[in-house]
Amino acid sequence: MERTPENLTIGEAIIHFGIGRTKLYALIHSGDIEAIKLGRRTLIRTDSARAFIDRLPRFGGLA
C-alpha cells in the first residue's frame, strides 16, 4: 500500500488531483488550498488539498 506524502510539488499535485496548474495556483491564492514555500519551491499540503476536494458538492446520484 503506497502512502501519500504530506507535501506535493506543484507538478505532483496537478497529476495527483487531476487539475490544471492555473487552477491550482488560483486555489492557493484564494486560500482554498494551503501551500508552503521551501526556498523557491512551492509545496502543496496534501491534507489541505484533500479537505478542499472533500468539501466539493457531490452529484450524479452520490449524496
PDBQT receptor file of N, H, CA, C and O in Angstrom, charges set to zero:
ATOM      1  N   MET A   1       0.845  -1.172   0.000  1.00  0.00    +0.000 N 
ATOM      2  CA  MET A   1       0.000   0.000   0.000  1.00  0.00    +0.000 C 
ATOM      3  C   MET A   1       0.896   1.242   0.000  1.00  0.00    +0.000 C 
ATOM      4  O   MET A   1       1.717   1.428   0.898  1.00  0.00    +0.000 OA
ATOM      5  N   GLU A   2       0.725   2.083  -1.017  1.00  0.00    +0.000 N 
ATOM      6  H   GLU A   2       0.058   1.932  -1.746  1.00  0.00    +0.000 HD
ATOM      7  CA  GLU A   2       1.540   3.281  -1.131  1.00  0.00    +0.000 C 
ATOM      8  C   GLU A   2       0.939   4.416  -0.314  1.00  0.00    +0.000 C 
ATOM      9  O   GLU A   2      -0.268   4.654  -0.361  1.00  0.00    +0.000 OA
ATOM     10  N   ARG A   3       1.783   5.109   0.431  1.00  0.00    +0.000 N 
ATOM     11  H   ARG A   3       2.763   4.915   0.470  1.00  0.00    +0.000 HD
ATOM     12  CA  ARG A   3       1.346   6.217   1.276  1.00  0.00    +0.000 C 
ATOM     13  C   ARG A   3       1.521   7.533   0.531  1.00  0.00    +0.000 C 
ATOM     14  O   ARG A   3       2.547   7.742  -0.115  1.00  0.00    +0.000 OA
ATOM     15  N   THR A   4       0.535   8.422   0.611  1.00  0.00    +0.000 N 
ATOM     16  H   THR A   4      -0.299   8.252   1.136  1.00  0.00    +0.000 HD
ATOM     17  CA  THR A   4       0.628   9.740   0.008  1.00  0.00    +0.000 C 
ATOM     18  C   THR A   4       1.505  10.616   0.887  1.00  0.00    +0.000 C 
ATOM     19  O   THR A   4       1.316  10.652   2.103  1.00  0.00    +0.000 OA
ATOM     20  N   PRO A   5       2.473  11.330   0.287  1.00  0.00    +0.000 N 
ATOM     21  CA  PRO A   5       3.330  12.202   1.096  1.00  0.00    +0.000 C 
ATOM     22  C   PRO A   5       2.558  13.373   1.683  1.00  0.00    +0.000 C 
ATOM     23  O   PRO A   5       1.480  13.715   1.196  1.00  0.00    +0.000 OA
ATOM     24  N   GLU A   6       3.103  13.988   2.724  1.00  0.00    +0.000 N 
ATOM     25  H   GLU A   6       3.978  13.711   3.120  1.00  0.00    +0.000 HD
ATOM     26  CA  GLU A   6       2.455  15.131   3.370  1.00  0.00    +0.000 C 
ATOM     27  C   GLU A   6       2.404  16.342   2.456  1.00  0.00    +0.000 C 
ATOM     28  O   GLU A   6       1.454  17.123   2.506  1.00  0.00    +0.000 OA
ATOM     29  N   ASN A   7       3.422  16.499   1.622  1.00  0.00    +0.000 N 
ATOM     30  H   ASN A   7       4.194  15.865   1.581  1.00  0.00    +0.000 HD
ATOM     31  CA  ASN A   7       3.510  17.639   0.719  1.00  0.00    +0.000 C 
ATOM     32  C   ASN A   7       3.791  17.156  -0.691  1.00  0.00    +0.000 C 
ATOM     33  O   ASN A   7       4.489  16.163  -0.893  1.00  0.00    +0.000 OA
ATOM     34  N   LEU A   8       3.238  17.870  -1.666  1.00  0.00    +0.000 N 
ATOM     35  H   LEU A   8       2.671  18.677  -1.502  1.00  0.00    +0.000 HD
ATOM     36  CA  LEU A   8       3.468  17.560  -3.068  1.00  0.00    +0.000 C 
ATOM     37  C   LEU A   8       3.986  18.806  -3.775  1.00  0.00    +0.000 C 
ATOM     38  O   LEU A   8       3.610  19.924  -3.423  1.00  0.00    +0.000 OA
ATOM     39  N   THR A   9       4.844  18.615  -4.768  1.00  0.00    +0.000 N 
ATOM     40  H   THR A   9       5.150  17.707  -5.053  1.00  0.00    +0.000 HD
ATOM     41  CA  THR A   9       5.238  19.742  -5.599  1.00  0.00    +0.000 C 
ATOM     42  C   THR A   9       4.030  20.139  -6.445  1.00  0.00    +0.000 C 
ATOM     43  O   THR A   9       3.043  19.407  -6.509  1.00  0.00    +0.000 OA
ATOM     44  N   ILE A  10       4.113  21.283  -7.084  1.00  0.00    +0.000 N 
ATOM     45  H   ILE A  10       4.916  21.878  -7.032  1.00  0.00    +0.000 HD
ATOM     46  CA  ILE A  10       3.030  21.723  -7.963  1.00  0.00    +0.000 C 
ATOM     47  C   ILE A  10       2.781  20.672  -9.046  1.00  0.00    +0.000 C 
ATOM     48  O   ILE A  10       1.634  20.305  -9.301  1.00  0.00    +0.000 OA
ATOM     49  N   GLY A  11       3.830  20.196  -9.673  1.00  0.00    +0.000 N 
ATOM     50  H   GLY A  11       4.762  20.494  -9.466  1.00  0.00    +0.000 HD
ATOM     51  CA  GLY A  11       3.691  19.179 -10.714  1.00  0.00    +0.000 C 
ATOM     52  C   GLY A  11       3.043  17.899 -10.227  1.00  0.00    +0.000 C 
ATOM     53  O   GLY A  11       2.186  17.332 -10.904  1.00  0.00    +0.000 OA
ATOM     54  N   GLU A  12       3.451  17.447  -9.055  1.00  0.00    +0.000 N 
ATOM     55  H   GLU A  12       4.147  17.908  -8.505  1.00  0.00    +0.000 HD
ATOM     56  CA  GLU A  12       2.860  16.237  -8.480  1.00  0.00    +0.000 C 
ATOM     57  C   GLU A  12       1.396  16.460  -8.132  1.00  0.00    +0.000 C 
ATOM     58  O   GLU A  12       0.563  15.579  -8.347  1.00  0.00    +0.000 OA
ATOM     59  N   ALA A  13       1.076  17.641  -7.592  1.00  0.00    +0.000 N 
ATOM     60  H   ALA A  13       1.752  18.356  -7.418  1.00  0.00    +0.000 HD
ATOM     61  CA  ALA A  13      -0.295  17.933  -7.170  1.00  0.00    +0.000 C 
ATOM     62  C   ALA A  13      -1.254  17.971  -8.353  1.00  0.00    +0.000 C 
ATOM     63  O   ALA A  13      -2.370  17.460  -8.256  1.00  0.00    +0.000 OA
ATOM     64  N   ILE A  14      -0.833  18.572  -9.478  1.00  0.00    +0.000 N 
ATOM     65  H   ILE A  14       0.073  18.987  -9.556  1.00  0.00    +0.000 HD
ATOM     66  CA  ILE A  14      -1.759  18.643 -10.617  1.00  0.00    +0.000 C 
ATOM     67  C   ILE A  14      -2.039  17.257 -11.181  1.00  0.00    +0.000 C 
ATOM     68  O   ILE A  14      -3.135  16.995 -11.676  1.00  0.00    +0.000 OA
ATOM     69  N   ILE A  15      -1.058  16.373 -11.108  1.00  0.00    +0.000 N 
ATOM     70  H   ILE A  15      -0.168  16.586 -10.705  1.00  0.00    +0.000 HD
ATOM     71  CA  ILE A  15      -1.279  14.990 -11.555  1.00  0.00    +0.000 C 
ATOM     72  C   ILE A  15      -2.138  14.237 -10.537  1.00  0.00    +0.000 C 
ATOM     73  O   ILE A  15      -3.108  13.576 -10.908  1.00  0.00    +0.000 OA
ATOM     74  N   HIS A  16      -1.782  14.337  -9.268  1.00  0.00    +0.000 N 
ATOM     75  H   HIS A  16      -0.994  14.874  -8.967  1.00  0.00    +0.000 HD
ATOM     76  CA  HIS A  16      -2.475  13.594  -8.206  1.00  0.00    +0.000 C 
ATOM     77  C   HIS A  16      -3.953  13.982  -8.097  1.00  0.00    +0.000 C 
ATOM     78  O   HIS A  16      -4.816  13.120  -7.928  1.00  0.00    +0.000 OA
ATOM     79  N   PHE A  17      -4.239  15.285  -8.195  1.00  0.00    +0.000 N 
ATOM     80  H   PHE A  17      -3.538  15.985  -8.332  1.00  0.00    +0.000 HD
ATOM     81  CA  PHE A  17      -5.612  15.751  -8.013  1.00  0.00    +0.000 C 
ATOM     82  C   PHE A  17      -6.351  16.006  -9.321  1.00  0.00    +0.000 C 
ATOM     83  O   PHE A  17      -7.544  16.310  -9.303  1.00  0.00    +0.000 OA
ATOM     84  N   GLY A  18      -5.666  15.888 -10.448  1.00  0.00    +0.000 N 
ATOM     85  H   GLY A  18      -4.697  15.641 -10.463  1.00  0.00    +0.000 HD
ATOM     86  CA  GLY A  18      -6.325  15.992 -11.750  1.00  0.00    +0.000 C 
ATOM     87  C   GLY A  18      -6.832  17.387 -12.085  1.00  0.00    +0.000 C 
ATOM     88  O   GLY A  18      -7.878  17.530 -12.718  1.00  0.00    +0.000 OA
ATOM     89  N   ILE A  19      -6.099  18.420 -11.667  1.00  0.00    +0.000 N 
ATOM     90  H   ILE A  19      -5.249  18.304 -11.153  1.00  0.00    +0.000 HD
ATOM     91  CA  ILE A  19      -6.476  19.789 -12.016  1.00  0.00    +0.000 C 
ATOM     92  C   ILE A  19      -5.295  20.467 -12.701  1.00  0.00    +0.000 C 
ATOM     93  O   ILE A  19      -4.162  19.992 -12.619  1.00  0.00    +0.000 OA
ATOM     94  N   GLY A  20      -5.568  21.571 -13.370  1.00  0.00    +0.000 N 
ATOM     95  H   GLY A  20      -6.489  21.956 -13.436  1.00  0.00    +0.000 HD
ATOM     96  CA  GLY A  20      -4.526  22.281 -14.078  1.00  0.00    +0.000 C 
ATOM     97  C   GLY A  20      -3.696  23.177 -13.174  1.00  0.00    +0.000 C 
ATOM     98  O   GLY A  20      -4.106  23.518 -12.065  1.00  0.00    +0.000 OA
ATOM     99  N   ARG A  21      -2.528  23.551 -13.664  1.00  0.00    +0.000 N 
ATOM    100  H   ARG A  21      -2.195  23.274 -14.566  1.00  0.00    +0.000 HD
ATOM    101  CA  ARG A  21      -1.605  24.405 -12.923  1.00  0.00    +0.000 C 
ATOM    102  C   ARG A  21      -2.236  25.755 -12.574  1.00  0.00    +0.000 C 
ATOM    103  O   ARG A  21      -2.113  26.224 -11.443  1.00  0.00    +0.000 OA
ATOM    104  N   THR A  22      -2.914  26.383 -13.545  1.00  0.00    +0.000 N 
ATOM    105  H   THR A  22      -3.015  26.002 -14.464  1.00  0.00    +0.000 HD
ATOM    106  CA  THR A  22      -3.541  27.687 -13.313  1.00  0.00    +0.000 C 
ATOM    107  C   THR A  22      -4.613  27.589 -12.243  1.00  0.00    +0.000 C 
ATOM    108  O   THR A  22      -4.695  28.449 -11.366  1.00  0.00    +0.000 OA
ATOM    109  N   LYS A  23      -5.442  26.545 -12.307  1.00  0.00    +0.000 N 
ATOM    110  H   LYS A  23      -5.376  25.847 -13.020  1.00  0.00    +0.000 HD
ATOM    111  CA  LYS A  23      -6.494  26.347 -11.308  1.00  0.00    +0.000 C 
ATOM    112  C   LYS A  23      -5.891  26.111  -9.935  1.00  0.00    +0.000 C 
ATOM    113  O   LYS A  23      -6.399  26.634  -8.944  1.00  0.00    +0.000 OA
ATOM    114  N   LEU A  24      -4.819  25.336  -9.856  1.00  0.00    +0.000 N 
ATOM    115  H   LEU A  24      -4.406  24.912 -10.661  1.00  0.00    +0.000 HD
ATOM    116  CA  LEU A  24      -4.179  25.065  -8.574  1.00  0.00    +0.000 C 
ATOM    117  C   LEU A  24      -3.651  26.360  -7.955  1.00  0.00    +0.000 C 
ATOM    118  O   LEU A  24      -3.852  26.606  -6.766  1.00  0.00    +0.000 OA
ATOM    119  N   TYR A  25      -2.982  27.179  -8.751  1.00  0.00    +0.000 N 
ATOM    120  H   TYR A  25      -2.819  26.979  -9.717  1.00  0.00    +0.000 HD
ATOM    121  CA  TYR A  25      -2.478  28.454  -8.222  1.00  0.00    +0.000 C 
ATOM    122  C   TYR A  25      -3.628  29.369  -7.800  1.00  0.00    +0.000 C 
ATOM    123  O   TYR A  25      -3.506  30.095  -6.813  1.00  0.00    +0.000 OA
ATOM    124  N   ALA A  26      -4.727  29.346  -8.524  1.00  0.00    +0.000 N 
ATOM    125  H   ALA A  26      -4.827  28.757  -9.325  1.00  0.00    +0.000 HD
ATOM    126  CA  ALA A  26      -5.898  30.152  -8.139  1.00  0.00    +0.000 C 
ATOM    127  C   ALA A  26      -6.443  29.686  -6.787  1.00  0.00    +0.000 C 
ATOM    128  O   ALA A  26      -6.815  30.511  -5.952  1.00  0.00    +0.000 OA
ATOM    129  N   LEU A  27      -6.493  28.381  -6.570  1.00  0.00    +0.000 N 
ATOM    130  H   LEU A  27      -6.191  27.711  -7.248  1.00  0.00    +0.000 HD
ATOM    131  CA  LEU A  27      -6.967  27.844  -5.299  1.00  0.00    +0.000 C 
ATOM    132  C   LEU A  27      -6.021  28.185  -4.150  1.00  0.00    +0.000 C 
ATOM    133  O   LEU A  27      -6.463  28.402  -3.022  1.00  0.00    +0.000 OA
ATOM    134  N   ILE A  28      -4.732  28.232  -4.434  1.00  0.00    +0.000 N 
ATOM    135  H   ILE A  28      -4.373  28.056  -5.351  1.00  0.00    +0.000 HD
ATOM    136  CA  ILE A  28      -3.754  28.626  -3.417  1.00  0.00    +0.000 C 
ATOM    137  C   ILE A  28      -3.957  30.090  -3.059  1.00  0.00    +0.000 C 
ATOM    138  O   ILE A  28      -4.029  30.445  -1.882  1.00  0.00    +0.000 OA
ATOM    139  N   HIS A  29      -4.050  30.943  -4.083  1.00  0.00    +0.000 N 
ATOM    140  H   HIS A  29      -3.992  30.654  -5.039  1.00  0.00    +0.000 HD
ATOM    141  CA  HIS A  29      -4.178  32.381  -3.836  1.00  0.00    +0.000 C 
ATOM    142  C   HIS A  29      -5.501  32.752  -3.168  1.00  0.00    +0.000 C 
ATOM    143  O   HIS A  29      -5.568  33.747  -2.446  1.00  0.00    +0.000 OA
ATOM    144  N   SER A  30      -6.546  31.969  -3.397  1.00  0.00    +0.000 N 
ATOM    145  H   SER A  30      -6.491  31.160  -3.983  1.00  0.00    +0.000 HD
ATOM    146  CA  SER A  30      -7.831  32.237  -2.745  1.00  0.00    +0.000 C 
ATOM    147  C   SER A  30      -7.873  31.709  -1.315  1.00  0.00    +0.000 C 
ATOM    148  O   SER A  30      -8.787  32.032  -0.557  1.00  0.00    +0.000 OA
ATOM    149  N   GLY A  31      -6.885  30.898  -0.948  1.00  0.00    +0.000 N 
ATOM    150  H   GLY A  31      -6.142  30.635  -1.563  1.00  0.00    +0.000 HD
ATOM    151  CA  GLY A  31      -6.842  30.336   0.402  1.00  0.00    +0.000 C 
ATOM    152  C   GLY A  31      -7.578  29.011   0.531  1.00  0.00    +0.000 C 
ATOM    153  O   GLY A  31      -7.676  28.468   1.631  1.00  0.00    +0.000 OA
ATOM    154  N   ASP A  32      -8.099  28.480  -0.573  1.00  0.00    +0.000 N 
ATOM    155  H   ASP A  32      -8.019  28.921  -1.467  1.00  0.00    +0.000 HD
ATOM    156  CA  ASP A  32      -8.821  27.207  -0.520  1.00  0.00    +0.000 C 
ATOM    157  C   ASP A  32      -7.892  26.023  -0.301  1.00  0.00    +0.000 C 
ATOM    158  O   ASP A  32      -8.282  25.029   0.312  1.00  0.00    +0.000 OA
ATOM    159  N   ILE A  33      -6.663  26.125  -0.799  1.00  0.00    +0.000 N 
ATOM    160  H   ILE A  33      -6.346  26.933  -1.297  1.00  0.00    +0.000 HD
ATOM    161  CA  ILE A  33      -5.666  25.076  -0.620  1.00  0.00    +0.000 C 
ATOM    162  C   ILE A  33      -4.425  25.720  -0.022  1.00  0.00    +0.000 C 
ATOM    163  O   ILE A  33      -3.975  26.767  -0.487  1.00  0.00    +0.000 OA
ATOM    164  N   GLU A  34      -3.875  25.092   1.006  1.00  0.00    +0.000 N 
ATOM    165  H   GLU A  34      -4.241  24.241   1.384  1.00  0.00    +0.000 HD
ATOM    166  CA  GLU A  34      -2.706  25.617   1.699  1.00  0.00    +0.000 C 
ATOM    167  C   GLU A  34      -1.424  25.154   1.008  1.00  0.00    +0.000 C 
ATOM    168  O   GLU A  34      -1.268  23.984   0.659  1.00  0.00    +0.000 OA
ATOM    169  N   ALA A  35      -0.520  26.102   0.823  1.00  0.00    +0.000 N 
ATOM    170  H   ALA A  35      -0.647  27.053   1.106  1.00  0.00    +0.000 HD
ATOM    171  CA  ALA A  35       0.792  25.797   0.255  1.00  0.00    +0.000 C 
ATOM    172  C   ALA A  35       1.858  26.394   1.157  1.00  0.00    +0.000 C 
ATOM    173  O   ALA A  35       1.604  27.340   1.903  1.00  0.00    +0.000 OA
ATOM    174  N   ILE A  36       3.043  25.831   1.078  1.00  0.00    +0.000 N 
ATOM    175  H   ILE A  36       3.249  25.063   0.472  1.00  0.00    +0.000 HD
ATOM    176  CA  ILE A  36       4.178  26.358   1.822  1.00  0.00    +0.000 C 
ATOM    177  C   ILE A  36       5.318  26.609   0.851  1.00  0.00    +0.000 C 
ATOM    178  O   ILE A  36       5.378  26.001  -0.217  1.00  0.00    +0.000 OA
ATOM    179  N   LYS A  37       6.213  27.497   1.219  1.00  0.00    +0.000 N 
ATOM    180  H   LYS A  37       6.164  27.991   2.087  1.00  0.00    +0.000 HD
ATOM    181  CA  LYS A  37       7.392  27.773   0.408  1.00  0.00    +0.000 C 
ATOM    182  C   LYS A  37       8.604  27.163   1.093  1.00  0.00    +0.000 C 
ATOM    183  O   LYS A  37       8.797  27.319   2.299  1.00  0.00    +0.000 OA
ATOM    184  N   LEU A  38       9.401  26.479   0.324  1.00  0.00    +0.000 N 
ATOM    185  H   LEU A  38       9.244  26.352  -0.656  1.00  0.00    +0.000 HD
ATOM    186  CA  LEU A  38      10.663  25.917   0.797  1.00  0.00    +0.000 C 
ATOM    187  C   LEU A  38      11.716  26.396  -0.193  1.00  0.00    +0.000 C 
ATOM    188  O   LEU A  38      11.941  25.782  -1.236  1.00  0.00    +0.000 OA
ATOM    189  N   GLY A  39      12.351  27.502   0.156  1.00  0.00    +0.000 N 
ATOM    190  H   GLY A  39      12.169  28.001   1.003  1.00  0.00    +0.000 HD
ATOM    191  CA  GLY A  39      13.238  28.139  -0.800  1.00  0.00    +0.000 C 
ATOM    192  C   GLY A  39      12.402  28.677  -1.948  1.00  0.00    +0.000 C 
ATOM    193  O   GLY A  39      11.462  29.441  -1.731  1.00  0.00    +0.000 OA
ATOM    194  N   ARG A  40      12.736  28.289  -3.150  1.00  0.00    +0.000 N 
ATOM    195  H   ARG A  40      13.500  27.669  -3.326  1.00  0.00    +0.000 HD
ATOM    196  CA  ARG A  40      11.964  28.711  -4.326  1.00  0.00    +0.000 C 
ATOM    197  C   ARG A  40      10.826  27.756  -4.653  1.00  0.00    +0.000 C 
ATOM    198  O   ARG A  40       9.992  28.057  -5.507  1.00  0.00    +0.000 OA
ATOM    199  N   ARG A  41      10.783  26.620  -3.990  1.00  0.00    +0.000 N 
ATOM    200  H   ARG A  41      11.461  26.376  -3.297  1.00  0.00    +0.000 HD
ATOM    201  CA  ARG A  41       9.758  25.604  -4.281  1.00  0.00    +0.000 C 
ATOM    202  C   ARG A  41       8.471  25.896  -3.539  1.00  0.00    +0.000 C 
ATOM    203  O   ARG A  41       8.484  26.315  -2.382  1.00  0.00    +0.000 OA
ATOM    204  N   THR A  42       7.362  25.671  -4.221  1.00  0.00    +0.000 N 
ATOM    205  H   THR A  42       7.352  25.331  -5.161  1.00  0.00    +0.000 HD
ATOM    206  CA  THR A  42       6.040  25.742  -3.603  1.00  0.00    +0.000 C 
ATOM    207  C   THR A  42       5.566  24.322  -3.405  1.00  0.00    +0.000 C 
ATOM    208  O   THR A  42       5.531  23.530  -4.346  1.00  0.00    +0.000 OA
ATOM    209  N   LEU A  43       5.204  24.004  -2.182  1.00  0.00    +0.000 N 
ATOM    210  H   LEU A  43       5.232  24.647  -1.418  1.00  0.00    +0.000 HD
ATOM    211  CA  LEU A  43       4.716  22.663  -1.862  1.00  0.00    +0.000 C 
ATOM    212  C   LEU A  43       3.266  22.750  -1.413  1.00  0.00    +0.000 C 
ATOM    213  O   LEU A  43       2.885  23.645  -0.660  1.00  0.00    +0.000 OA
ATOM    214  N   ILE A  44       2.480  21.819  -1.881  1.00  0.00    +0.000 N 
ATOM    215  H   ILE A  44       2.790  21.091  -2.493  1.00  0.00    +0.000 HD
ATOM    216  CA  ILE A  44       1.060  21.753  -1.549  1.00  0.00    +0.000 C 
ATOM    217  C   ILE A  44       0.879  20.819  -0.367  1.00  0.00    +0.000 C 
ATOM    218  O   ILE A  44       1.384  19.697  -0.367  1.00  0.00    +0.000 OA
ATOM    219  N   ARG A  45       0.153  21.291   0.644  1.00  0.00    +0.000 N 
ATOM    220  H   ARG A  45      -0.257  22.203   0.644  1.00  0.00    +0.000 HD
ATOM    221  CA  ARG A  45      -0.174  20.456   1.789  1.00  0.00    +0.000 C 
ATOM    222  C   ARG A  45      -1.245  19.459   1.334  1.00  0.00    +0.000 C 
ATOM    223  O   ARG A  45      -2.370  19.855   1.026  1.00  0.00    +0.000 OA
ATOM    224  N   THR A  46      -0.907  18.200   1.293  1.00  0.00    +0.000 N 
ATOM    225  H   THR A  46       0.006  17.879   1.543  1.00  0.00    +0.000 HD
ATOM    226  CA  THR A  46      -1.812  17.166   0.793  1.00  0.00    +0.000 C 
ATOM    227  C   THR A  46      -3.110  17.119   1.582  1.00  0.00    +0.000 C 
ATOM    228  O   THR A  46      -4.180  16.965   0.994  1.00  0.00    +0.000 OA
ATOM    229  N   ASP A  47      -3.040  17.248   2.894  1.00  0.00    +0.000 N 
ATOM    230  H   ASP A  47      -2.171  17.373   3.372  1.00  0.00    +0.000 HD
ATOM    231  CA  ASP A  47      -4.253  17.200   3.708  1.00  0.00    +0.000 C 
ATOM    232  C   ASP A  47      -5.174  18.387   3.401  1.00  0.00    +0.000 C 
ATOM    233  O   ASP A  47      -6.395  18.241   3.438  1.00  0.00    +0.000 OA
ATOM    234  N   SER A  48      -4.614  19.540   3.104  1.00  0.00    +0.000 N 
ATOM    235  H   SER A  48      -3.621  19.659   3.074  1.00  0.00    +0.000 HD
ATOM    236  CA  SER A  48      -5.406  20.713   2.756  1.00  0.00    +0.000 C 
ATOM    237  C   SER A  48      -6.117  20.520   1.415  1.00  0.00    +0.000 C 
ATOM    238  O   SER A  48      -7.296  20.847   1.278  1.00  0.00    +0.000 OA
ATOM    239  N   ALA A  49      -5.394  19.987   0.429  1.00  0.00    +0.000 N 
ATOM    240  H   ALA A  49      -4.436  19.722   0.540  1.00  0.00    +0.000 HD
ATOM    241  CA  ALA A  49      -5.991  19.741  -0.884  1.00  0.00    +0.000 C 
ATOM    242  C   ALA A  49      -7.086  18.678  -0.797  1.00  0.00    +0.000 C 
ATOM    243  O   ALA A  49      -8.137  18.813  -1.424  1.00  0.00    +0.000 OA
ATOM    244  N   ARG A  50      -6.839  17.618  -0.018  1.00  0.00    +0.000 N 
ATOM    245  H   ARG A  50      -5.985  17.508   0.492  1.00  0.00    +0.000 HD
ATOM    246  CA  ARG A  50      -7.840  16.552   0.145  1.00  0.00    +0.000 C 
ATOM    247  C   ARG A  50      -9.084  17.104   0.844  1.00  0.00    +0.000 C 
ATOM    248  O   ARG A  50     -10.201  16.754   0.465  1.00  0.00    +0.000 OA
ATOM    249  N   ALA A  51      -8.914  17.955   1.851  1.00  0.00    +0.000 N 
ATOM    250  H   ALA A  51      -8.006  18.239   2.159  1.00  0.00    +0.000 HD
ATOM    251  CA  ALA A  51     -10.052  18.552   2.554  1.00  0.00    +0.000 C 
ATOM    252  C   ALA A  51     -10.861  19.437   1.611  1.00  0.00    +0.000 C 
ATOM    253  O   ALA A  51     -12.091  19.442   1.666  1.00  0.00    +0.000 OA
ATOM    254  N   PHE A  52     -10.177  20.184   0.749  1.00  0.00    +0.000 N 
ATOM    255  H   PHE A  52      -9.178  20.180   0.705  1.00  0.00    +0.000 HD
ATOM    256  CA  PHE A  52     -10.875  21.019  -0.227  1.00  0.00    +0.000 C 
ATOM    257  C   PHE A  52     -11.720  20.151  -1.157  1.00  0.00    +0.000 C 
ATOM    258  O   PHE A  52     -12.886  20.458  -1.403  1.00  0.00    +0.000 OA
ATOM    259  N   ILE A  53     -11.148  19.093  -1.663  1.00  0.00    +0.000 N 
ATOM    260  H   ILE A  53     -10.201  18.844  -1.464  1.00  0.00    +0.000 HD
ATOM    261  CA  ILE A  53     -11.872  18.201  -2.577  1.00  0.00    +0.000 C 
ATOM    262  C   ILE A  53     -13.049  17.553  -1.862  1.00  0.00    +0.000 C 
ATOM    263  O   ILE A  53     -14.117  17.400  -2.455  1.00  0.00    +0.000 OA
ATOM    264  N   ASP A  54     -12.877  17.175  -0.618  1.00  0.00    +0.000 N 
ATOM    265  H   ASP A  54     -12.010  17.299  -0.137  1.00  0.00    +0.000 HD
ATOM    266  CA  ASP A  54     -13.974  16.559   0.148  1.00  0.00    +0.000 C 
ATOM    267  C   ASP A  54     -15.129  17.532   0.383  1.00  0.00    +0.000 C 
ATOM    268  O   ASP A  54     -16.267  17.100   0.567  1.00  0.00    +0.000 OA
ATOM    269  N   ARG A  55     -14.851  18.848   0.380  1.00  0.00    +0.000 N 
ATOM    270  H   ARG A  55     -13.926  19.198   0.231  1.00  0.00    +0.000 HD
ATOM    271  CA  ARG A  55     -15.905  19.846   0.582  1.00  0.00    +0.000 C 
ATOM    272  C   ARG A  55     -16.690  20.153  -0.700  1.00  0.00    +0.000 C 
ATOM    273  O   ARG A  55     -17.734  20.804  -0.644  1.00  0.00    +0.000 OA
ATOM    274  N   LEU A  56     -16.199  19.694  -1.839  1.00  0.00    +0.000 N 
ATOM    275  H   LEU A  56     -15.351  19.166  -1.885  1.00  0.00    +0.000 HD
ATOM    276  CA  LEU A  56     -16.893  19.978  -3.095  1.00  0.00    +0.000 C 
ATOM    277  C   LEU A  56     -18.240  19.268  -3.140  1.00  0.00    +0.000 C 
ATOM    278  O   LEU A  56     -18.387  18.179  -2.585  1.00  0.00    +0.000 OA
ATOM    279  N   PRO A  57     -19.236  19.886  -3.807  1.00  0.00    +0.000 N 
ATOM    280  CA  PRO A  57     -20.552  19.254  -3.877  1.00  0.00    +0.000 C 
ATOM    281  C   PRO A  57     -20.517  17.955  -4.681  1.00  0.00    +0.000 C 
ATOM    282  O   PRO A  57     -19.750  17.818  -5.634  1.00  0.00    +0.000 OA
ATOM    283  N   ARG A  58     -21.332  17.039  -4.293  1.00  0.00    +0.000 N 
ATOM    284  H   ARG A  58     -21.955  17.150  -3.519  1.00  0.00    +0.000 HD
ATOM    285  CA  ARG A  58     -21.451  15.751  -4.963  1.00  0.00    +0.000 C 
ATOM    286  C   ARG A  58     -22.611  15.804  -5.951  1.00  0.00    +0.000 C 
ATOM    287  O   ARG A  58     -23.564  16.559  -5.757  1.00  0.00    +0.000 OA
ATOM    288  N   PHE A  59     -22.530  15.009  -7.003  1.00  0.00    +0.000 N 
ATOM    289  H   PHE A  59     -21.756  14.396  -7.161  1.00  0.00    +0.000 HD
ATOM    290  CA  PHE A  59     -23.638  14.924  -7.952  1.00  0.00    +0.000 C 
ATOM    291  C   PHE A  59     -23.632  13.556  -8.612  1.00  0.00    +0.000 C 
ATOM    292  O   PHE A  59     -22.739  12.745  -8.369  1.00  0.00    +0.000 OA
ATOM    293  N   GLY A  60     -24.616  13.308  -9.436  1.00  0.00    +0.000 N 
ATOM    294  H   GLY A  60     -25.342  13.967  -9.634  1.00  0.00    +0.000 HD
ATOM    295  CA  GLY A  60     -24.693  12.047 -10.149  1.00  0.00    +0.000 C 
ATOM    296  C   GLY A  60     -25.147  10.885  -9.274  1.00  0.00    +0.000 C 
ATOM    297  O   GLY A  60     -24.664   9.764  -9.429  1.00  0.00    +0.000 OA
ATOM    298  N   GLY A  61     -26.065  11.146  -8.366  1.00  0.00    +0.000 N 
ATOM    299  H   GLY A  61     -26.458  12.056  -8.241  1.00  0.00    +0.000 HD
ATOM    300  CA  GLY A  61     -26.596  10.093  -7.530  1.00  0.00    +0.000 C 
ATOM    301  C   GLY A  61     -25.829   9.891  -6.238  1.00  0.00    +0.000 C 
ATOM    302  O   GLY A  61     -26.250   9.115  -5.381  1.00  0.00    +0.000 OA
ATOM    303  N   LEU A  62     -24.721  10.575  -6.092  1.00  0.00    +0.000 N 
ATOM    304  H   LEU A  62     -24.380  11.205  -6.789  1.00  0.00    +0.000 HD
ATOM    305  CA  LEU A  62     -23.970  10.487  -4.844  1.00  0.00    +0.000 C 
ATOM    306  C   LEU A  62     -24.421  11.613  -3.925  1.00  0.00    +0.000 C 
ATOM    307  O   LEU A  62     -24.287  12.788  -4.267  1.00  0.00    +0.000 OA
ATOM    308  N   ALA A  63     -24.940  11.269  -2.791  1.00  0.00    +0.000 N 
ATOM    309  H   ALA A  63     -25.048  10.314  -2.513  1.00  0.00    +0.000 HD
ATOM    310  CA  ALA A  63     -25.458  12.291  -1.868  1.00  0.00    +0.000 C 
ATOM    311  C   ALA A  63     -24.430  12.730  -0.879  1.00  0.00    +0.000 C 
ATOM    312  O   ALA A  63     -24.708  13.583  -0.036  1.00  0.00    +0.000 OA
TER     313      ALA A  63
